[in-house]
Amino acid sequence: MTVAKETESREPERRQKTETEKKQAEDFDYSAAPPFTIADLRAAIPKHCWVKSTWRSISYLIRDVLVVTILGAAAAYFDNWIVWPLYWFLQGTMFWALFVVGHDCGHGSFSDNQSLNYFIGHIVHSFILVPFHGWRISHRTHHANHGHVENDETWHPVTESLYKKLPFMARLGRLTFPVSLFAFPVYLWVGTPDKGASHYHPESALFLPKERNDVLTSTICWCTMLVLLINFAITIGPMWVLKLYVVPYWLNVFWLALVTYLHHHGYEKKVPWYRGKEWSYLRGGLSTIDRDYGWINKVHHDIGTHVVHHLFPQIPHYHLIEATAAIKPVLGDYYRVPEKSGPLPVHLITTVMKSFSEDHFVSDEGEIVFYQSDPKVLFPVVEDLSCLLKFWRGQSLQTPLSRKVRLFDSLASTMANNLAEKDRYPQIHISELEQRKFRKPAAVALVRTLGRSPDDDML
């Protein structure tokens, strides 16, 4: 009884302390130069946190492979539509766990043996159609330049001038929830909008000449996996491959993009991005964000413990939590405390949706910049996608698909640019559309969809 009363008497004090800490966090300037160095953080981490245990890493890999195998066998055995959705979620999450194993191999935190790292990395990444060395090298660039507006590689912001020039498909893939969270395979093929470069081509601008053989090896492994999938589709049927592999693959892509995005976006107070002399490896690393994924934390190897990982990627995943606890006193207010998750991280859905609605571009100038919002982002999506679909259907069945795609992208880009510049669509005349070689039925459908009556000459 006494303990209960004492706890109750302390509750107002606890609430006041929490509110005070929250107010301090709101007032804190995360972009200010930190009073500590990277050496200070390194010194705070216990020595054993740097030690890699090959057998421990292999045990996590064996666990993941066993779970993937059991899930696949169970789903194939029951083969009913009650089991399949549950299987897709669980297996997609496990595919993502395998990606994280390959991720650690890419950083060299799986083992001190580089050959083993590369061998395991190729096995697990090829299985989920990721070119290991191509991804490893570009991810290395991401870590070396994290938080830099121009030099970062993954989910870095676009500048305002580039944003205004982005074609429709680029905006759709980069800035639209949830489309952007399924764009990772496209990113591997063509790169980011401002740095178009393939992760598969040995002579891509992403790679140095000495790295070309490594990239070619990974591309061959990727192609081998693709051939195996095609062979399975021929042997056991495409529906089995779709249910057992393709759907989980896409859920793995969603996890990959969601987690990567949330580690660099979506905090209550906007994350600073840097250029020029204001950027440093330390300040860029401090702009990353830890996340709590509930029960999934251990499934995907504590990848949510991201700040210490970005600063010291050579630390094995099984030491990240302890290393984070060790550097938090040094970080002080520079550490963004993650919101506590329930069993599943459903709280992050609103976080990511809010970020996509607010974080669109940064200024072309300034050495410390923050995301800005475009209130007209991508124009009214539902209305205009309906318009574009009507345009597509208005094309003749004999129109070549490649020409349809070119016209579709051109029209969509024109619509987006017009809205961005004038807040509304200009009056559209049939002559303007004919100059773009649009068919007259499609032009009429377009104008009607925009809520206007066609001029007499249109009919």
N, C-alpha and C positions, 0 to 999 in steps of 0.2 A: 504493500500500500504506500509505504514511504517512497519507494523507488518510483512508483507511478506518479505520485504528486510532484516529485523532484523533476521527472521528465516533463510533466505538464507545465511546470513553472519555467522550464528552460525553453519551451517551444516558441514563445514570442521573441526571445533573444536569438534563437536559431533563425527564425524568419527574418528578423531585422538584419542579421549578418548576411543572409542570402541575398536580400534586396540590396544591401550595401555593395556586395561583391558584384552583383549584376550592374549596378549603376557605375561602378569603377570600370567594368569591362566596356560599357557603352561609351565612356569618356576616354578610354585608352586609345592612343594613336599607334596602331599596329605598324604603320609605315615608318615610324621613327627609327633611326639607327639604334640597334640594340647595344646595351652597355657591356655585353659579354662577347667572347670570341668563339669561333668554332673549336679552338683548342680547349676552352673552358668546358664546353659541352662534352668533348671527347674524354677529358680527364674525369668527369663525373660518372662515366659509365664503368661499371665493374669489369675487370679484365676478362672474366669468364664469359661475358656476353659477346665477346669477339671470337670465341672459339667455335669452330664448325665441327659438328659430329656427322661424318658421312653416314654412319649406320643409323643415326637418329633420323636424318633426312630421308634415307631410303625407307625407313619404317613408315613415315608419313606417306610416301609414294605408294608403298604396298597397300596401306589402308585405303587410299583413294581408288586404286585400281580394283581392289576387292569390292568396294562399294559399287563402283560403276558396273562391274561384272554381275554382281548379285541383282542390282536394280534391272539391268537389261534382261537377265534370265527370268526374273519374276514377272516382268511386264510381258515378255513373250509367252510365258506359261499361262497367265490368266487371260491375256488378250481380250479385254473388254473395255468399253468406253467409260466405265467408272474408274478403272485403274490407270488408263493412259494419261489423263490430265495430271494426276498425282505424280506419275512417273516422269512426265516432262519437266515438272518443276524441280523434282529431286535430282534428276539426271542432269538437267541444265545447270543446276547449282554445282554438281560434282564435276562437270566439264570445266566450269570456271575454277574449281579447286585445282584441277590438273593444270590449267593455265598458270595459276600462281606458282605451282611447283616449277614449271618451265621458266617463269619469271625469275625465281630465285636462282635457277641455273644460269640465266643470262647475267645476273649480277655477280655470280661466283659465290653466293652465300649458301649454296647447296652443299658444296664440298671444296676442299683445297685443291682437289684434282681437276684441272681445267678440262682434260679430255673426258672425264666422267660427266662434268657439268654439261658439256656440249652434246654428249651422247644422250643423256637423259632428256635434255632440253629438246633435242630433235624428235625423240620418241613422243613425248607428251604434247608438244606444240603441233607437230605434224598430224597427230590424231585429231586435233580440233582445228585443222586447216589454218595454222598460223606458220608463216615462214620464220623459223627460229632466229637465224642470224640476221635476216632483214629487220625483224622486229627488235632484236637485241641491240643492234647498232643504233637505230633511231631512238630507242628507249634510253640508251646511254646518253644521247644528245639531249633528251628531255631532262634527265637528272642533272647533267652538267650545266644546263641553262634554265633550270626551273624558275618560274616567276619573271622571266624576261619577255617583254612584249613581242619582240621580233625573233629572238633566237630560240625560244622554247619550241618544243616539237609537238606536244600533245595537249589539246584543248586550250591552247593559248588564245588570247583574244584577237579579233580582227580590228584593224583601225577603222575609224569612221569613213575615211576616203575609200578604203577597200570594201567596206560594208555596203556603201552606196552602189558599188559596181558589181556586186555579186549577182550572177544570174539566178534565175528562179530555183533551179535544181540544187545549186550550191547553198542557197539560203534554206531550202527545205531540209537538206541533209545536215546542215550545221546548226540551225537555230530553231528547229521545230520539235517540240515534245509530242509524242515519243519517237518520231522518225529518227532523230539524231542518235538515239540510243541503239539503233540497229545499223548504223552506218560504218561500223568498224571494218567490215570486209571491203567497202568502197575506199576507205582510208588506206588500207593496205595496198590497193591497186593504184590509186591516183594521188595519195597524199592529201595534205591540207590545201584549202583554196589558194593560199598565197605561196605555197611551196610544192606545187604539184610534182610528186616524185614517187615512183613505184618501189615497194618493198621487195619485189620479185626480180627486178631487172638488175643484173650485176653492174651495169654502167650507170645506174641511177645516181642522181646528184647527192643522195643520202650517204653514199659510200665512198671510201677511199679506194684507189686502185689496188692496194694490197688486200682489201677485203672482198674483192670480187669473187674469188674462188669459194669463200665461205658462203656468200649469198647464193651463188649458183648451186652449191650443195643443198642448201635449205629449200630452194625452189624445186629441185629434183625430188626431195623428200615430200614436199607438198603435193607435187604432181602424182607421186606414187600413191599417196593416200587417196587422192581423187580417183585414180584408176581403180583402186580397191573398192571404193564406194560404188562406182559404176558397175563393177563386176558383181558386187553383192546385189545391186538392183536388178541385174539381169538374172542372177542365180535364184534369189529368194523372192524377188518382186519389189518394185519401187515403193509400194505402200509400206512394206516392212522397214525399208531404209528410211522412209519419211518418218514413221512413228518411232523407230528405235534411235535414229541418229539426227535427222534434219531438224526436227522440232527442238530437241534438247540443245542442238548446236546454236540455234537462234536465241534461246533463252540464255545460253552462256554468253553470247555476244551482248545481250542486254545487260547482264550482270557486269561484264567487263567495262562497257561504256558508262554505266551508271556509277560504278564505284570510282572509276578514274575521274569522271566529271565532278563528283561530290568531294573529292579530295582537293579540288582546286577552285570550287565555286560553292555558292549557296550558304555562306555563313551570315548570321544576323547583321553583322557589320561588314561592308564590302571589303573584299580582299585586295590589297595593293598589288599592282604590277609595276615593274621597273624597266628603266632604260639607262644607257650611259653610265656615268660615274655613280649613280645612286644604286645600281644593281650590284649585288655581291652574291656569292654562293650561299652565304649564311642567310641573308635577307630573303633570297628566293626560296630557300628551304623553309623558312619561317612562315611563308605565305601559304603553305600547305595545311590541310585540315584533317584532324583525326575524326573518325566516325565509329559509332557503335552499331553493330549489325545483329545484336542479340545472339540467339543460338547459332547464327551462321558465322560468328567470329572465328570459332575454332574450325569450322568446316573449310573456310577459305584462308586458313593459316594466318589469322590475325593481320590481314592486309590493311584493315581499318586503322591499325596503329601506324600512321603514315608519316608523321613529322620526323620521328627519329629514323625511319626507313629512308626518307628522302635525303636527310643529312648524312647518314651513314649506311648506304645500301648494302655494305658487306656484312652487316649483322644478320645472323640467321633468324628466321621468322619466330622461332621458339624462344628467342631472347628479347623480342621487341617490347613486350609489356614491361619487363623488368628494366630495360634500358630507358624506356619512356619515364617510368617512375623516378629513375635516377637523375634525369635531366630537368624534370619539371621544376624543382626548386631554383635551378639556374635560369630557366626560361621565364619564370614569374608570369606576369600578365601576357607575355608573348605567346603563351600556350592557350589555344582556344579549346576550352573544355567541351567535349562532344556531348550532345544531348543523349540522355540514357534511353536505350531502346527496350521495347518489350521483347517477347520471344522472337518475333519477326520484325524487321525494320520498316514497318508500315509508315512510321512518322516521317521517313525520308521522302515519301511520295510528294507531300506538300512542299517540302524543301526544294526538291528538284524542279517541280512545276513553277514555283515562285521564281527560282533563279532563271529558268528559261524565259519567263515573261518579263524579266528585268535586265538581264545581263546580255547585251547585244553587241556593243563595240566599246572601244576606248579611244581617247583623243589621239590625233596624229602627233601632237606635241606634248612636251612635259616628260620629265624623268621619273615621276611617280604619278601613276594614273589609276583610275578606278573605272569599272564598267559603268556605262551609261545605257539608258533605255531608249528604244525607239517606240513611241506609243502606237505607231502604225505598223508594227513588225509584221512582215509577210502579208500585209493587207488582210481583210476579213476572210479568213481561211475557208470556212465552210461555203460561203457565198461564191467565192472565186474558184474553188476547186469544182463546184458544181458547173460554173461557167466553162471551165476548161474541159470537163468531161463532155459537156454538150458540144463543144468545138470538136473534140476527138470523134464523137459519134457522127458529127456533120460531115466528116471527110468521107470520100468515096471508099468503098470496100477495096477498090483496085489501087488506092494510093499506097505506095510502098511504105513499109513500117518505118524505115530510116527517115523518110521525108516527114512522116507524121511526127516523129520525135523531135526533129529540128524545128518544125513549125510550132509545136506545143511549147518547147522551151523558149522560143523567140517571143511568142505571144505572152507567156507567163512573165518573162522578164520585163517586157514592155509594160504590162499591167502593174507590176511591182514598182517599177521606176516612176511611172506616172503618179501612183498614189503617194510615194515618198516625197515627190516634188510638189504636188498640188493638193494633197489631202483628198483627192477625189479623181474619178476618171474623167478625162476630157471627152468632149463630143467625138464620137467615132463615126466616120463616114465610110461608105463602102469602097470609095476610091482608095483610101489609105490602106484598107485591108487587102484590096486587090493588088496594090503595089507589093505587098508582102506575099503575094501568090496564095492567099487564102481562098477557098472555094466560097461562092456566094451563099449557099445554105448555111455554112459555118459562120459566116459574117453576120447573117441575120440572127442566128441563134445566139451569137455572142452579144449583140446589141440588146436583144430582148432579155437575156439573162442579166444584163447590167441594169435592167429596169427602165429601159428607154424604148420608145417606139421607133421602128426602122423608118428612115426617110423613104419617100415614094420611089426614088431611084434605086433603092436597095431591092425592091420587089420587082 
